[in-house]
Every structure is written in C-alpha cells, then in structure tokens.
C-alpha cells in the first residue's frame, strides 16, 4: 500500500472516532441538545373586562339665562369665563318703569282694601237691622254681596302687587346655578324683552361632567350573551368605573362611574349611547371635547392571561404552543379575548390552569419537538437582547475598521 493510501485510511479512521465520541455523550441518536425556550406557567386569576370607547364631554347642568323683564340693560356685573355662584347678580335691567308699575299696584291694593272695609261695615250694620225689619232683606243681601265682591277685588289687587314685585325683582338677573359662565349675548344699552325671552348668557356646571360614550350594538349584544352564559360576571352597582383619556394622550386623574346604558340604538350609526359621570375639579374636561374612555363592564373570575407574543395568529384563528410532561411542543388552538394591561391577552378557551406556554423561542421549533424550558423573564431578556445588539454593533464597527486597515 502506498503512503498516500495509508494517509487516507488514517484520516477516515480519525473521522469515525470523532463521530463515535460525539454520539457517546449528546442528544439521542447523536443529535444536537434540545433548544432552549422561555415559558410561563399560566394561572387563573380575576380579570376586569374593559372596553375602549370614544366619547364627548357634556356639562353636568346647563342654564340659559334669559330676560324675564322688559327694559334696557344698565349693567353687566360678571367677567366672561368666570366661575359664578348660584344667586350672583349677572345683569341689571332699568328698574324705573317696573318700579312705577309696582307702586301703582300697591295703590290699587290700598283702594281695594278701603272699599272692602266700607262694604264689610255696611254688611255688619245691616245684619241686626234686617231682623227688626228696619231694612229690607234685599238691601241686606246686596250689602253682603258687595262685601264679598270687595274682598275679591282685594285678592286681585294683592296678586297684581305680587306680579309687579316679581317683575321688579327680575330686573336684577341672577345666576340660576353655580358654574362657569360664557360670553354675554347682550351689552349695556340693549333692549331686552320678557315676551321674547331674550338670551343673555349661559352658565354650565363643569364639576362633575358627563361623558357620553358610543358602543356598537354588536358589542353590547356580545357582552350580554357572555353574561348570560356565565363566561362573564356582571358588576355590582358602582363598580363600572371609567378612565378618561384626552386627545393629547393625557389620562384624566379622576376616574368616573357609569350611570346608564341607553336602550335605543342609533339607526344611522348602529351604536348605543352610554353615559358616565366623571369628577372634574380642575375643569380639565371641557364641554364638546373628544375623549377616549376605558370602561370596566364585567369580570372574568377565572381568566387565563398570557403575554401577547405567546399568541400566534393564522388564517384559522389563534394558537399557542404548550409543553407536555416530557417537554415536547404541542399546538393548542385558543379563543382570545380582550387585551389586559397592554401586554397580555385574555384566553377565553383552550388553556387550563397550570399549562406551560412558550413565550420566547418560537423559531426553529415544531410540534412534537423536545425543548429545554426556562422561565421567561421579559426584563432580563430585553436587557440581554440589547447587550447582544450592542455587542454585534461593536463587532461590526471593529470589522469595518479592520477592513479599512487592510486596505
């Protein structure tokens, strides 16, 4: 045998020995070790079913201040946009014509009272005289009727005095509620009319405020069916909380509560209106403002929550990968509910308490493959990935510098 043949035989023997040594201590049939995957062990826990809905802010109370007396506006006593208290003076209307009417009504009342006194005394004098036939029965009856008519005239005069007094009081326009007042609709010197109910200003109560939300009728029906089936548990009174977020992304610091759900579906939008009451002590929420609200509508008592990256979606729906007792991968089809805390999905069907769900390491694994599970730690893994990325960037820069040096 030549020396070249001997060398080839020696090389082949070395390769065979190396393969034999690898097969003696690794995975089954000499394969690579199981791949490492990050898992979480799911546990059933109560979860609030929340829905994000659009809405508009409405004032708690709105009072349109209108003229109840006719006359010339003499004075405006408030500052636009200021907070006014119930009973504060807002406008003063010229009271002189109204004062004259009031004085005239008082004089008419005194005249009616005097006439009533005279008629009453005549009826009292005729009462004993009719018994002695000093006066006729007809004269006595006329005196009694005149007395009663005079009493009625007194009542009419007193009503006229009260009306004149009210009209005189209406010359001083006061705030009907406590709230924020807008711009005035009239200025000093304007003629206002009680008959036309001239608008003067608007006062709106802004603490608390209403938030009118809209939810599709289909979502309302789905929620009702889930409650009827027992999948969801209804909330007790006062537990339906509402968290409001403004258009700039700021979360209103004062959560509100749901008041009621309308029973009518808007035919143009197919949506139902829900009204919430939200505290607004700093007037951050203004009427007409567009907001987003997260509404707590029900509770899942035994909810299974998994990290969002554990759910794989396909044309058939959603699946997760779980491990059996031998650490082999299984594929489970699941029913996904709403998002919880922005990082997890609620699994309504397909998982049980204690299942081990694969969160990290989906690449290069398949059903039936044996893997090496390790606890999934999102913060630690994120830090490790950032470190690896930084190291890769450093190596790339070093390689580039070496390449420039070689040139």
C-alpha positions in Angstrom: 0.0 0.0 0.0 1.3 3.4 -0.9 1.9 6.2 1.6 -1.0 8.2 0.1 -3.3 5.3 0.7 -2.1 5.0 4.2 -2.8 8.6 4.9 -6.4 8.3 3.5 -7.1 5.3 5.8 -5.7 7.2 8.8 -7.9 10.3 8.1 -11.0 8.1 7.7 -10.3 6.4 11.0 -9.9 9.7 12.7 -13.3 10.9 11.4 -15.0 7.8 12.6 -13.5 8.0 16.0 -14.7 11.7 16.3 -18.2 10.7 15.3 -18.2 7.9 17.8 -17.1 10.2 20.6 -19.8 12.8 19.8 -22.5 10.1 19.8 -21.5 8.9 23.2 -22.5 12.0 25.3 -25.1 14.2 23.5 -28.7 14.0 22.5 -30.5 11.0 21.2 -29.0 9.4 18.1 -26.1 11.8 18.2 -28.4 14.9 17.6 -27.9 18.4 19.0 -29.1 19.2 22.5 -32.7 20.4 23.0 -33.4 24.1 22.1 -34.0 26.5 25.0 -37.4 28.2 25.1 -38.8 30.7 27.5 -42.1 29.6 29.2 -44.7 30.9 31.6 -46.9 28.8 33.7 -50.4 30.3 33.5 -52.7 30.6 36.4 -56.3 31.5 36.6 -57.0 34.9 38.1 -59.8 37.5 38.1 -59.7 39.9 35.2 -61.8 43.0 34.6 -63.3 43.1 31.0 -62.6 46.7 29.8 -63.6 48.3 26.6 -62.1 51.5 25.0 -64.8 53.7 23.6 -65.0 57.2 22.0 -67.0 59.9 23.7 -67.8 63.6 24.1 -67.8 65.7 27.2 -71.1 67.2 28.2 -71.8 69.7 31.1 -73.5 68.4 34.2 -76.0 71.2 34.1 -76.7 74.0 31.6 -78.7 77.1 32.4 -79.6 79.5 29.6 -80.0 82.9 31.3 -82.9 84.8 29.6 -84.6 88.1 30.2 -87.8 87.8 32.4 -88.3 91.6 32.5 -88.6 94.1 29.6 -86.2 97.1 29.7 -82.8 98.5 28.9 -79.7 96.7 30.2 -77.9 99.1 32.5 -75.0 96.9 33.8 -73.2 93.6 33.3 -71.5 92.5 36.6 -69.6 89.4 35.6 -66.4 88.5 33.8 -66.6 86.2 30.8 -65.4 82.7 31.6 -65.5 83.3 35.4 -67.0 81.0 38.0 -70.3 82.3 39.3 -72.3 81.1 42.3 -76.0 80.5 42.4 -77.7 83.8 43.2 -74.9 86.1 42.0 -76.0 89.2 40.1 -75.2 89.0 36.4 -77.2 91.9 34.8 -79.2 94.9 35.9 -82.1 96.0 33.8 -83.6 99.5 34.2 -86.0 99.1 37.1 -87.7 102.5 36.9 -90.7 101.5 34.7 -91.1 98.3 36.7 -90.9 100.3 40.0 -93.7 102.6 38.7 -95.9 99.6 37.9 -95.2 98.2 41.4 -96.2 101.4 43.1 -99.4 101.6 41.0 -100.3 98.1 42.1 -99.7 99.0 45.7 -102.0 102.0 45.4 -104.7 99.8 43.8 -104.4 97.4 46.6 -105.0 100.1 49.2 -108.0 101.4 47.3 -109.4 97.8 47.1 -108.8 97.3 50.8 -110.6 100.6 51.7 -113.6 99.6 49.5 -113.7 96.2 51.2 -113.6 97.8 54.6 -116.6 100.0 53.7 -118.6 97.1 52.3 -117.8 94.9 55.3 -119.0 97.6 57.8 -122.3 98.1 55.8 -123.0 94.4 55.9 -122.3 94.3 59.6 -124.7 97.2 60.3 -127.5 95.7 58.1 -127.3 92.3 59.9 -129.2 93.4 63.1 -131.5 95.8 61.2 -132.9 93.1 58.9 -134.1 91.2 61.9 -136.2 94.2 63.1 -137.3 94.9 59.5 -135.5 98.3 59.6 -134.0 97.4 56.3 -135.3 95.1 53.7 -133.9 91.6 53.1 -132.9 92.7 49.7 -130.7 95.6 51.0 -129.0 93.2 53.4 -128.3 90.7 50.6 -126.9 93.5 48.4 -124.6 94.6 51.2 -123.3 91.1 51.8 -122.7 90.7 48.0 -120.9 94.0 47.9 -118.7 92.9 50.8 -117.7 89.6 49.1 -117.0 91.4 45.8 -114.8 93.9 47.6 -112.9 91.0 49.2 -112.3 89.5 45.7 -111.1 92.9 44.5 -108.6 92.9 47.4 -107.3 89.4 46.3 -106.9 90.6 42.7 -105.0 93.7 43.8 -102.7 91.6 46.0 -102.0 89.3 43.1 -101.2 92.3 40.9 -98.8 93.6 43.6 -97.0 90.2 43.7 -96.7 90.2 39.9 -95.3 93.7 39.9 -92.9 92.7 42.7 -91.7 89.7 40.7 -91.2 91.8 37.6 -89.2 94.4 39.6 -87.1 91.6 41.0 -86.5 90.2 37.5 -84.8 93.5 36.6 -81.9 92.1 38.7 -80.8 89.0 36.7 -79.1 86.4 38.9 -77.2 83.1 38.2 -79.6 80.2 38.4 -76.9 77.6 39.1 -73.2 77.5 40.1 -70.9 77.1 37.2 -68.7 78.6 34.5 -70.3 81.5 32.6 -69.6 82.1 28.9 -69.7 85.3 26.9 -72.6 87.7 27.2 -75.2 87.8 24.5 -76.1 91.4 25.1 -74.3 94.6 26.1 -75.2 97.6 28.2 -77.8 99.7 26.4 -79.5 96.7 24.7 -83.3 96.4 24.9 -84.4 93.0 26.2 -87.9 91.6 26.2 -89.6 89.3 28.6 -92.1 88.3 25.9 -89.3 87.2 23.5 -87.2 85.7 26.4 -84.1 87.4 25.1 -81.0 85.2 25.8 -78.4 86.9 28.0 -75.7 84.3 28.8 -75.1 80.6 29.5 -73.9 79.1 32.7 -72.5 75.5 32.7 -71.7 73.3 35.7 -68.4 71.6 34.9 -67.8 69.6 38.1 -68.7 66.8 37.6 -69.2 66.4 33.9 -71.0 63.8 31.8 -69.1 61.7 29.2 -71.4 60.3 26.5 -69.8 57.2 25.1 -70.8 55.2 22.0 -70.6 51.4 21.7 -71.7 49.3 18.8 -74.9 47.3 19.3 -73.0 44.1 18.3 -70.5 44.6 21.2 -73.4 45.2 23.6 -75.1 42.0 22.5 -71.9 40.0 22.7 -71.4 41.3 26.3 -75.0 40.4 27.2 -74.6 36.9 25.8 -71.3 36.4 27.7 -73.0 37.5 30.9 -76.0 35.2 30.3 -73.7 32.2 29.6 -71.7 32.7 32.7 -68.4 33.4 30.9 -68.5 36.9 32.3 -69.8 38.0 35.7 -71.7 41.3 36.0 -70.5 44.2 38.1 -72.3 45.4 41.2 -73.6 48.9 41.4 -70.9 51.5 41.4 -68.2 49.1 40.1 -68.4 50.1 36.5 -65.5 52.6 36.5 -64.5 54.8 33.6 -61.0 56.1 32.9 -60.9 59.1 30.5 -58.0 59.9 28.2 -57.9 63.2 26.3 -56.8 63.7 22.7 -53.2 64.6 23.7 -52.8 61.2 25.4 -53.1 62.5 28.9 -55.1 60.3 31.4 -57.6 62.2 33.5 -56.6 61.7 37.1 -60.2 61.3 38.4 -61.9 58.1 37.4 -65.7 58.2 36.9 -68.6 55.8 37.1 -71.1 54.5 34.5 -74.6 55.9 35.1 -76.7 54.1 32.5 -76.8 52.5 29.1 -79.4 53.8 26.6 -82.0 51.4 25.4 -82.2 52.9 21.9 -79.8 52.1 19.0 -79.0 55.0 16.7 -80.2 53.8 13.3 -77.6 55.9 11.5 -74.6 54.5 13.3 -75.8 51.3 14.8 -74.4 52.4 18.2 -75.7 52.6 21.7 -75.0 55.6 24.0 -73.6 55.1 27.5 -73.3 58.0 30.0 -70.6 58.2 32.6 -70.2 60.8 35.4 -66.6 62.0 35.8 -65.3 64.3 38.6 -63.7 67.5 37.0 -62.5 69.7 39.9 -59.8 71.5 37.8 -62.1 71.9 34.8 -59.6 70.0 32.6 -62.5 68.4 30.7 -64.5 71.0 28.7 -67.9 70.6 27.0 -67.7 69.2 23.5 -64.2 67.8 24.0 -63.5 64.5 22.3 -62.1 61.8 24.6 -61.3 58.1 24.8 -62.6 56.1 27.8 -61.7 52.7 29.2 -64.9 51.3 30.6 -65.0 48.3 33.1 -68.0 46.3 32.0 -67.7 42.8 33.5 -65.3 40.4 35.3 -63.9 37.1 34.2 -63.3 35.3 37.5 -61.0 32.5 36.2 -59.2 34.3 33.4 -56.1 32.9 31.8 -53.7 35.6 30.7 -50.6 35.1 28.5 -48.0 37.5 27.1 -49.1 38.8 23.7 -46.0 37.4 22.0 -47.1 33.9 23.0 -50.2 34.0 20.7 -49.6 33.1 17.0 -52.4 34.1 14.6 -53.1 32.4 11.3 -56.0 32.2 8.9 -57.8 29.8 11.2 -57.6 32.0 14.3 -55.1 31.9 17.1 -52.8 29.3 18.6 -50.3 28.9 21.4 -47.6 26.4 21.9 -47.5 24.5 25.2 -45.3 21.8 26.7 -46.4 18.4 27.8 -45.0 16.4 30.7 -42.0 15.3 28.6 -41.2 18.9 27.5 -42.4 18.3 24.0 -44.1 21.0 22.0 -47.9 20.9 21.4 -50.0 23.3 19.5 -53.3 24.5 21.1 -56.0 26.5 19.3 -57.4 29.2 21.6 -60.1 31.8 21.7 -58.6 35.2 22.5 -60.5 37.9 24.4 -59.5 41.5 25.1 -56.1 42.9 25.9 -55.1 43.1 29.5 -52.7 45.8 30.8 -51.4 46.4 27.3 -49.0 43.4 27.4 -51.2 40.3 27.8 -54.1 38.6 26.1 -57.1 37.1 27.9 -57.5 33.5 26.7 -61.2 32.6 26.9 -60.9 28.9 25.7 -58.0 26.5 25.0 -55.8 26.8 28.1 -56.1 25.4 31.6 -54.6 26.5 34.9 -51.0 25.2 35.2 -50.3 24.9 31.4 -46.8 25.8 30.4 -46.9 28.2 27.5 -44.0 29.0 25.2 -43.4 32.8 25.0 -39.9 33.1 23.6 -38.0 30.8 21.2 -40.7 30.0 18.7 -38.2 30.0 15.9 -36.8 26.6 14.7 -39.2 24.5 16.9 -42.2 22.5 15.8 -44.9 20.2 17.2 -43.5 17.1 18.9 -40.0 18.6 19.3 -38.4 18.2 22.7 -37.1 21.5 24.1 -35.4 22.8 27.2 -37.8 25.1 29.1 -36.5 28.1 31.2 -38.6 30.7 33.0 -39.4 33.7 30.8 -38.3 37.0 32.2 -39.2 39.8 29.9 -37.0 42.5 31.5 -33.9 40.3 31.8 -34.4 39.0 28.2 -34.8 42.5 26.9 -31.6 43.6 28.6 -29.8 40.6 27.2 -31.0 41.3 23.7 -29.9 44.9 24.0 -26.5 43.8 25.2 -26.2 41.3 22.3 -27.3 44.0 19.8 -24.7 46.4 21.3 -22.0 43.7 21.1 -23.0 42.9 17.4 -22.7 46.6 16.6 -19.3 46.8 18.3 -18.1 43.8 16.3 -19.4 45.3 13.1 -17.6 48.6 13.8 -14.4 46.6 14.6 -14.7 44.6 11.4 -15.1 47.7 9.4 -12.0 49.3 10.9 -10.0 46.2 10.3 -11.2 46.2 6.7 -10.1 49.8 6.3 -6.7 48.9 7.8 -6.2 46.0 5.4 -6.9 48.3 2.5 
